[in-house]
Amino acid sequence: MHNRKHAVPEGEAGLTLIEMMIVLVIIAIVAGLVAMNVMGRPDEAKATATKSNIAAISGALKMYRLDNGDYPTTEQGLKALVEKTTTPPLPATFPQGGYLSAPALDAWGKPYEYTSQGGSFTIRSLGKDGKVGGEGVDADIDGKG
């Protein structure tokens, strides 16, 4: 057999080092722009995460109600979703591992306010400032069910 090298036209042999560096610089610029936009708004991201957490907690509360006929009382609180409560009324069933894996905290690390009105509930985060009311990222974030 003959050892033949395939002739590759000039410029089509693959990416050169300069072309690779240009691509990497473009990727770095785009990543920097994305990071600046995200890093410039950490509190807005926390507010969005808190809204998502409230939706997840609401789902866990609805599962609790399906299993036990009602939501946990205000006194039992959201802790009743993590571990079986000993405060009456006791739940008829409680899944291994609970309805939530950990105590519910908002994105700022503060516990949610939970109140039960019998057949409904309210979950509230007091926002970044931890005070009732406020505007922007300090505004309260509510969830009802």
Secondary structure, DSSP 8 states (H G I E B T S, - for coil): ---------TT-S---HHHHHHHHHHHHHHHHHHHHHHHT-HHHHHHHHHHHHHHHHHHHHHHHHHHHSS---TTT-GGGGTS---SSS--S---TT-SSSS--B-TTS-B-EEEE-SS-EEEEE-TTTTSSS-SGGGS-EEEE-
